[in-house]
Amino acid sequence: PYTTPDKTADAGVPSGWKVASGADTVITMTGPQNESINLGRTFVARNGPFQAGQKGTGGDDLSMPYTAPLTQKLAMVYQQGAALSGQPLPQIAFTSATPIQVPAILGECGRFVANLTGPAQPAKIMGIFCSFPVDSAGAFKNFIMVAQAPATAAAQAAPIAEAVFSSYKIPQAMLAKKLAPVTAPPPP
C-alpha cells in the first residue's frame, strides 16, 4: 500500500513497481516493462472550441466542447498534453468504450481501451474517464485513471492495472472537492 505524503489518496503498488509521485489525490507509478499508471488526474476545461496547445480562459487546462462524446474529450486531453510539451499530437484508436452508469449529477463516465500512437513507441492504454457537469461559468472537470503499456506488455499489465484502479481511494473531503463545480453556483 502507498499513501501520498499529503494523505489525499492511497493505492496498492504492485511488486516491482515504483511510485514516481503522489500528491493532491494524484498517484503516478511506473512498472518494470515501461508501464505507467496515473490515478486521479483532473483536467479543468472551458466549454468552447478545442485548439491543441491553447489553455482555456481563467487558467483552465484547455477548452473543448462540453457536448463532445467522451472518447473525443479523452483524445483532446491527450492532444493538449502533447501540444503543451512540444510533442506531435498522438492518435488514439479506441478498441472499446463502454459507458458507466452514474447519476446525472456526476455527468458521464466510461471505461476505455485504446491504441496510442505518436512520438513515443506505440502503446495500449486503458482506464476510466469522467466528464463532470458544466458549471454556471462554462467550466467543467474531467477525471482520469489510466494505465499505459508498450503493446508487447499490455496483456500482462491489464490485470495489474485493474487491481491498482480498484485499490485507489481518496478521503471523502477530497472526493467532494473533486466533484464540486469549478465555479461556485450563484447565490439564490
SVG drawing of the C-alpha trace seen along z (x, -y; Angstrom):
<svg xmlns="http://www.w3.org/2000/svg" viewBox="-33 -35 45 46">
<polyline fill="none" stroke="black" stroke-width="0.4" points="0.0,0.0 1.0,-3.6 -0.4,-6.8 0.5,-10.2 2.6,-12.3 -0.3,-14.8 -2.8,-12.0 -5.1,-12.8 -5.0,-9.3 -3.8,-5.8 -3.5,-2.8 -1.8,0.5 1.6,0.6 2.4,3.9 5.6,5.8 8.4,4.4 6.6,1.1 7.7,-2.3 5.7,-5.4 7.0,-8.3 4.9,-10.9 1.9,-11.3 0.1,-14.5 -3.3,-16.2 -5.2,-12.9 -2.9,-12.1 -0.6,-9.0 1.7,-8.1 3.6,-4.8 5.9,-3.0 6.4,0.7 9.4,2.8 8.4,3.0 7.9,-0.7 4.3,-0.6 2.7,-3.5 -0.4,-4.1 -1.8,-7.6 -4.6,-7.8 -6.8,-10.8 -5.7,-13.4 -8.3,-16.2 -8.3,-18.5 -10.4,-21.7 -11.9,-22.6 -13.8,-25.6 -16.7,-24.9 -15.6,-26.0 -13.8,-25.0 -10.7,-22.9 -7.3,-24.2 -4.4,-22.0 -1.8,-23.9 -4.0,-26.7 -5.2,-26.9 -8.7,-27.8 -9.6,-31.2 -9.0,-31.8 -6.2,-29.3 -8.2,-26.3 -6.2,-23.4 -7.9,-23.5 -11.0,-24.5 -13.2,-21.8 -16.9,-21.4 -18.8,-20.0 -21.2,-18.2 -18.4,-16.3 -18.5,-12.5 -16.5,-11.1 -14.0,-9.5 -13.3,-12.7 -12.9,-14.6 -10.3,-12.0 -8.5,-12.3 -8.4,-16.1 -6.9,-15.8 -4.1,-13.6 -3.6,-16.0 -3.4,-19.0 -0.8,-17.3 1.3,-16.6 0.9,-20.1 1.9,-21.8 5.0,-19.7 6.0,-20.4 5.3,-16.9 3.5,-15.8 -0.2,-15.1 -0.9,-11.5 -3.5,-9.4 -5.9,-7.3 -7.8,-4.4 -10.4,-3.1 -10.9,0.7 -13.6,0.4 -15.5,-2.4 -18.2,-1.4 -20.4,-3.9 -20.5,-3.6 -23.9,-4.3 -23.6,-7.2 -26.2,-9.7 -26.7,-12.7 -25.4,-15.0 -21.9,-13.3 -22.0,-13.9 -20.8,-10.9 -18.2,-8.3 -16.8,-5.4 -14.2,-2.6 -11.9,-2.6 -9.2,-0.6 -7.3,-2.1 -4.1,-2.1 -2.0,-5.2 0.5,-6.2 2.6,-9.3 6.1,-10.5 6.9,-7.6 6.6,-3.9 3.1,-2.6 1.3,-1.8 -2.0,-0.5 -4.0,-2.5 -6.9,-1.5 -8.8,-3.2 -11.7,-5.3 -12.6,-8.8 -15.3,-11.0 -16.6,-14.4 -18.4,-16.2 -21.3,-18.6 -20.6,-22.1 -21.0,-24.8 -22.6,-28.3 -19.5,-29.8 -19.0,-27.2 -16.2,-25.2 -16.2,-21.5 -13.8,-19.0 -12.6,-15.8 -11.2,-13.0 -8.9,-10.1 -7.4,-6.9 -5.2,-5.4 -2.7,-2.7 -0.3,-2.7 2.0,0.0 4.0,0.9 2.0,3.2 4.3,6.1 3.5,5.8 -0.1,4.7 -1.8,8.1 0.3,8.8 -0.2,5.3 -4.0,5.1 -5.0,7.2 -2.3,5.4 -3.8,2.1 -7.3,3.2 -6.2,4.2 -4.5,0.9 -7.6,-1.0 -9.7,1.0 -7.3,0.1 -7.4,-3.7 -9.1,-5.6 -9.4,-9.2 -10.9,-10.7 -14.5,-11.9 -13.5,-15.6 -11.1,-15.3 -13.8,-13.5 -16.3,-16.3 -13.6,-18.8 -13.0,-16.8 -16.8,-16.6 -17.5,-20.3 -18.1,-22.6 -15.1,-24.8 -17.3,-27.9 -19.5,-28.2 -23.2,-28.4 -24.6,-31.9 -26.4,-32.8 -30.2,-32.3"/>
</svg>
